[in-house]
Each structure stands twice: as structure tokens, then as C-alpha cells.
Amino acid sequence: MKVHEIKLLSFDLDGTLLGNREATRRFRESWENLPWNTRPYLCYNTGRLFEDTLQVIESEGLPSPDFCICGVGTLIYDYNRKRLETDFADSLQEGWNLKTVSEVMNALEGTVLQPMEFQNAYKSSWYMLDAEDTQINAVRKLMRQAGLNVNVVYSSSRDLDILPRNATKGNALSWLINKLGIQNREVVVGGDTGNDSSMFLLPGVKGIIVANAMAELMALSNREGIYTTSGMVADGILEGLEHFGVLKTAVTG
């Protein structure tokens, strides 16, 4: 596979590019060794909110991206132009009412609101420990009965995110792909938990599942174009980038 065939990389942060500082350093150095004029676009696609994402890029020594998708697909930020993609934000309005979401969730037993730093106008995040599929489906049914058209995303056997219908990591990435005028087959995604699944489910994308990924994402490992690594976190991403031909040789040691 030739380098120029891949035009966009979309990677999760926690548990994917972050989790081992030396591995993160190796990713940064390998990325910076690529000629700047032949690099794909780099997008961080994270559950972290906007301000936290910008802070962690600096504090963890991540390379500067071209775009950030934050809050599990609720916001897209053009890092080079330092501006939000307001057209995408406008697309999240239909079927969404944060007050009603909160009312439904507060009436449920076994749910705890996550701290305010994990909330935004299009993301209602809760703790729900070791929930079964039947419990998550019950939440979906209650949302529909309340007249809401939302996504219910459960990951890490704990984190329950209620999002607008168009707000998932995958839908936000698809919007960005269309904006950039590229094709799904020219995109490589990477992640480690269930809230990354929507990226991997985009038709035609190539995917890197790192070795430390949870079973909820590993379930997609047999899909065409998905590569499961032996390396953990950012070392796994480097392994995958070599597999897909984006890197010839990654930095080691």
C-alpha cells in the first residue's frame, strides 16, 4: 500500500495514543519524521471535551493535529484555523433536548451523573456499572418514549453517553471526510473501546485495534480492513501504520 493512498488518520486518545509516555513519544517522533507535505490529515477523535483535549495535546507531547473531534462526536475543531466547525454543530439540533435527557436519566436507578467536566450542551454522560444489553436497550426505549432521537453509547463497562442522533465518533468523522472531499477507503481509524466502534463501522475505512482494546471493540476484529496489533497503546498504532504503509519504519526504543 502506498503512503499517498491514506489521506486521513482518526485516532482515539486515552488507551490508544495515550497510556504509555514512551510509546506516545515514539508516535510523535515517527509522525514528525514523515515529510510534512506527504503526511495524511491527523485527527484526534476523543471522548474528552474541547478544552481538555487542547490541554492534553500540550501536556502529553502529542503532535499538533489538523482536526479534533471531541466529546464523543459532539464537536469538531479545525486546529490549524483555530475555529469550531459550526455547520456540524447545527446538524446536532434535531431530536435533541438536554433537559429531557436529564429528566429521563434522573428517574433511573443505578445511574450516576458524571462530573461537569465531562458534560456539554450535546453530551449527557453517566456512570452505569456493568450494565447488560437489556438495560442499555431499556434506556434507548425510554428516550424514544420521551420523544427524543438520540444515540446511547455504552463503553468500558461503566460509561453511558447520551448524544444527539448525529453525534458519534463515526458520524462526526464521516462529516469531516465529506468536508475534506476524500473517500472512506483513504481513512485509517484507531481505538480501544466501544465508543470507538462507530469509526470502525464506517464502510470501507481501515482500522487499527490496539492489543489492549476491550472485548466490545475486539468484536469487530474480523471485519475486512481491520488490523489487530500485538503492540499496546501508541506502539500498536505505530504497528498498524506500518501495516497500512503510512510508515516505512517506526521509531523504536
C-alpha positions as CSV (number, residue, x, y, z in Angstrom):
1,M,0.0,0.0,0.0
2,K,1.4,3.4,-1.0
3,V,1.6,6.2,1.5
4,H,-0.5,8.6,-0.6
5,E,-3.5,6.2,-0.6
6,I,-4.1,7.2,3.0
7,K,-5.3,10.7,3.4
8,L,-6.7,10.9,6.9
9,L,-6.0,9.3,10.3
10,S,-8.5,9.4,13.1
11,F,-7.3,8.1,16.4
12,D,-8.7,7.9,19.9
13,L,-6.5,9.3,22.7
14,D,-6.9,7.6,26.1
15,G,-5.9,3.9,25.8
16,T,-4.9,4.4,22.2
17,L,-2.3,7.2,21.7
18,L,-2.1,7.8,25.5
19,G,-1.3,5.3,28.2
20,N,2.5,5.0,28.0
21,R,4.5,8.1,27.7
22,E,7.4,6.5,25.9
23,A,5.1,5.0,23.3
24,T,3.4,8.4,22.9
25,R,6.9,9.8,22.3
26,R,7.6,7.2,19.7
27,F,4.4,8.1,17.9
28,R,5.3,11.8,17.9
29,E,8.8,11.2,16.6
30,S,7.6,8.8,14.0
31,W,5.0,11.3,12.8
32,E,7.4,14.1,12.7
33,N,9.8,12.0,10.6
34,L,7.2,11.9,7.9
35,P,7.7,14.6,5.2
36,W,5.3,17.4,6.2
37,N,4.0,17.7,2.6
38,T,3.1,14.0,2.3
39,R,1.5,13.4,5.7
40,P,-2.2,12.5,5.9
41,Y,-4.5,14.7,7.8
42,L,-4.3,13.9,11.5
43,C,-7.5,13.9,13.6
44,Y,-7.8,13.1,17.3
45,N,-11.2,11.6,17.9
46,T,-11.8,11.5,21.7
47,G,-14.4,11.4,24.4
48,R,-12.6,14.3,26.1
49,L,-14.2,17.7,25.9
50,F,-12.8,20.5,23.9
51,E,-10.7,22.4,26.4
52,D,-9.4,19.2,28.0
53,T,-8.3,17.9,24.5
54,L,-6.3,21.0,23.8
55,Q,-4.7,20.8,27.2
56,V,-3.7,17.1,26.9
57,I,-2.2,17.7,23.4
58,E,0.3,20.0,25.1
59,S,0.8,18.2,28.4
60,E,1.4,14.7,26.8
61,G,3.5,16.0,23.9
62,L,1.2,14.8,21.1
63,P,1.9,16.1,17.6
64,S,-0.3,19.0,16.6
65,P,-3.3,17.6,14.7
66,D,-5.2,19.1,11.8
67,F,-8.6,18.4,13.5
68,C,-10.0,17.4,16.8
69,I,-13.4,15.6,17.2
70,C,-14.3,16.0,20.9
71,G,-16.9,14.9,23.3
72,V,-17.7,11.6,21.6
73,G,-18.5,13.3,18.3
74,T,-20.3,16.4,19.6
75,L,-17.8,19.0,18.4
76,I,-15.3,19.3,15.5
77,Y,-12.4,21.8,15.8
78,D,-10.1,22.9,13.0
79,Y,-6.8,23.0,14.9
80,N,-4.9,24.9,12.2
81,R,-7.5,27.6,11.7
82,K,-8.4,27.7,15.5
83,R,-12.1,27.5,14.8
84,L,-15.1,25.3,15.5
85,E,-17.0,23.7,12.6
86,T,-20.3,25.5,13.3
87,D,-22.1,23.7,10.4
88,F,-21.5,20.4,12.1
89,A,-22.9,21.8,15.4
90,D,-26.0,23.0,13.6
91,S,-26.6,19.4,12.4
92,L,-26.9,18.1,16.0
93,Q,-30.1,20.0,16.9
94,E,-32.8,17.7,15.5
95,G,-34.3,15.4,18.1
96,W,-32.2,16.7,21.0
97,N,-33.3,18.2,24.3
98,L,-30.7,18.1,27.1
99,K,-33.3,18.9,29.8
100,T,-35.5,16.0,28.8
101,V,-32.5,13.6,28.6
102,S,-31.6,14.6,32.2
103,E,-35.1,14.1,33.4
104,V,-35.2,10.6,31.9
105,M,-31.9,9.6,33.3
106,N,-32.5,11.0,36.8
107,A,-35.6,8.8,37.1
108,L,-33.5,5.7,36.5
109,E,-32.0,3.6,39.3
110,G,-28.3,2.7,39.1
111,T,-27.1,5.7,37.2
112,V,-24.9,8.5,38.5
113,L,-24.2,11.7,36.7
114,Q,-20.6,12.1,35.7
115,P,-18.7,15.3,36.8
116,M,-19.5,18.5,35.0
117,E,-16.1,18.5,33.2
118,F,-17.5,15.5,31.2
119,Q,-20.7,17.3,30.1
120,N,-21.5,19.7,27.3
121,A,-24.6,21.0,25.6
122,Y,-24.7,17.9,23.3
123,K,-23.3,15.3,25.7
124,S,-25.0,13.9,28.8
125,S,-22.7,11.4,30.5
126,W,-23.4,9.0,33.3
127,Y,-21.9,6.1,35.2
128,M,-23.8,2.8,34.9
129,L,-21.6,-0.1,36.2
130,D,-21.6,-3.5,34.4
131,A,-24.8,-2.8,32.5
132,E,-26.3,-5.6,30.5
133,D,-27.5,-5.1,26.9
134,T,-31.1,-5.3,28.1
135,Q,-30.5,-2.3,30.4
136,I,-29.0,-0.2,27.7
137,N,-31.8,-1.1,25.3
138,A,-34.3,-0.1,28.0
139,V,-32.6,3.4,28.2
140,R,-33.0,3.7,24.4
141,K,-36.7,2.8,24.7
142,L,-37.2,5.4,27.4
143,M,-35.5,8.1,25.2
144,R,-37.8,7.3,22.3
145,Q,-40.9,7.3,24.5
146,A,-39.8,10.8,25.7
147,G,-39.8,12.0,22.0
148,L,-36.0,12.1,21.7
149,N,-34.0,10.9,18.8
150,V,-30.6,10.1,20.4
151,N,-27.6,7.8,20.4
152,V,-27.0,5.8,23.6
153,V,-23.3,4.8,23.7
154,Y,-22.0,2.4,26.4
155,S,-18.3,1.7,26.9
156,S,-15.7,0.4,29.4
157,S,-18.5,-1.4,31.4
158,R,-19.2,2.0,33.1
159,D,-19.6,5.0,30.8
160,L,-23.0,5.8,29.4
161,D,-23.2,8.7,27.0
162,I,-26.5,10.1,25.6
163,L,-25.8,12.1,22.4
164,P,-27.7,13.6,19.6
165,R,-28.5,11.2,16.8
166,N,-25.8,12.6,14.5
167,A,-23.2,12.7,17.3
168,T,-21.0,9.7,17.4
169,K,-17.3,9.5,16.7
170,G,-18.1,7.8,13.4
171,N,-20.8,10.3,12.3
172,A,-18.6,13.2,13.1
173,L,-15.7,11.6,11.2
174,S,-18.0,10.9,8.2
175,W,-19.0,14.6,8.2
176,L,-15.3,15.6,8.2
177,I,-14.5,13.1,5.4
178,N,-17.1,14.6,3.3
179,K,-15.9,18.1,4.1
180,L,-12.4,17.2,3.0
181,G,-13.6,15.6,-0.2
182,I,-11.9,12.3,0.4
183,Q,-13.2,8.7,0.4
184,N,-13.7,6.2,3.3
185,R,-11.1,3.9,1.9
186,E,-8.5,6.6,2.2
187,V,-9.0,6.7,6.0
188,V,-7.4,4.8,8.9
189,V,-9.0,4.8,12.3
190,G,-7.7,3.6,15.6
191,G,-9.2,2.9,19.1
192,D,-9.6,0.7,22.1
193,T,-13.2,0.8,23.5
194,G,-16.8,0.6,22.4
195,N,-17.3,4.3,21.8
196,D,-14.7,4.0,19.0
197,S,-16.8,1.3,17.3
198,S,-18.7,3.8,15.1
199,M,-15.5,4.8,13.4
200,F,-14.7,1.2,12.5
201,L,-18.2,0.6,11.2
202,L,-17.9,3.3,8.5
203,P,-18.0,1.3,5.2
204,G,-14.6,1.0,3.6
205,V,-12.4,2.5,6.4
206,K,-9.3,0.8,7.5
207,G,-8.9,0.2,11.2
208,I,-6.3,-0.4,13.9
209,I,-7.4,-2.2,17.1
210,V,-4.7,-2.0,19.7
211,A,-3.8,-5.0,21.7
212,N,-5.1,-3.5,25.0
213,A,-8.6,-2.9,23.5
214,M,-11.7,-4.1,25.3
215,A,-13.8,-7.0,24.2
216,E,-16.5,-4.6,23.0
217,L,-14.2,-3.3,20.2
218,M,-12.3,-6.6,19.7
219,A,-15.6,-8.0,18.5
220,L,-15.0,-6.1,15.2
221,S,-11.6,-7.5,14.6
222,N,-12.8,-9.9,11.9
223,R,-14.2,-7.2,9.7
224,E,-12.4,-6.6,6.4
225,G,-9.7,-4.0,6.6
226,I,-9.3,-4.2,10.4
227,Y,-5.8,-4.9,11.8
228,T,-5.4,-6.1,15.4
229,T,-2.0,-5.3,16.8
230,S,0.4,-7.1,19.1
231,G,1.6,-3.8,20.5
232,M,-0.2,-1.8,23.2
233,V,-1.5,1.8,23.0
234,A,0.6,4.0,20.7
235,D,3.0,1.2,19.9
236,G,0.1,-0.6,18.5
237,I,-0.9,2.4,16.4
238,L,2.7,2.5,15.0
239,E,2.5,-1.2,14.2
240,G,-0.8,-0.6,12.4
241,L,0.6,2.4,10.5
242,E,3.4,0.2,9.2
243,H,0.9,-2.4,8.2
244,F,-1.1,0.1,6.2
245,G,2.0,1.6,4.6
246,V,1.7,5.0,6.2
247,L,5.1,4.5,7.9
248,K,8.0,2.6,6.5
249,T,9.8,2.2,9.8
250,A,8.5,3.5,13.2
251,V,10.7,4.9,15.9
252,T,11.7,2.3,18.4
253,G,13.3,2.3,21.9
